[in-house]
Amino acid sequence: DAMVIQNPRYQVTQFGKPVTLSCSQTLNHNVMYWYQQKSSQAPKLLFHYYDKDFNNEADTPDNFQSRRPNTSFCFLDIRSPGLGDAAMYLCATSRPFGSNEQFFGPGTRLTVL
Amino acid sequence: RKEVEQDPGPFNVPEGATVAFNCTYSNSASQSFFWYRQDCRKEPKLLMSVYSSGNEDGRFTAQLNRASQYISLLIRDSKLSDSATYLCVVNPGSSYKLIFGSGTRLLVRP
């Protein structure tokens, strides 16, 4: 089945230790998104790629970076995780036209010790 | 004012009840509207798109009122498995990005 896959599902890191989360998709969608979601809050868009074009949200901290080496894969790098970065990180994909429905991966739950 | 506003709930209802959620959006140019369902500690999943004419999918009915910038979701004959958070989601029309509400939590009790 076509889908969005995220690895790992759970990630534990230490304060300040860099971490990379990965996302892959078999939907061949042009657009890939990274969201941060904390308990009882809406998903917060960090950035997205339209093909290779990177689009950062204005309030995304510099601590968060992303790479998209090809259509299928996208990575989220957190350079120096703080306690406030503990959250669920969701990857999503969509086409840039039509209904704009987004398809989500299962998420990576990040714990910072 | 938030771009998409929802009553956070929780709505606590017995099995078989009918429950309605409302959502308002601030951008009158918004183009597409969705309800997503999110189970605890899981990813959001599309429940249904919301069309201008309203649409129904089994026990679920979605309505859009563009004049009032208001979207609703009606769930009839609630099941225990309907317990989840329901996210109101809007495409504001300026791009393909979506704006998510904070969600309304539904608890269906036996």
Interface residues (C-beta under 8 A of the other chain):
Chain A: V31 Y33 S40 Q41 A42 P43 L45 H48 Y50 M88 L90 S94 R95 P96 F97 S99 N100 E101 Q102 F103 F104 G105 P106 G107 R109
Chain B: V4 P8 Q31 S32 F34 R41 K42 E43 P44 K45 L46 S49 L87 N91 Y96 K97 L98 F100 G101 S102 G103
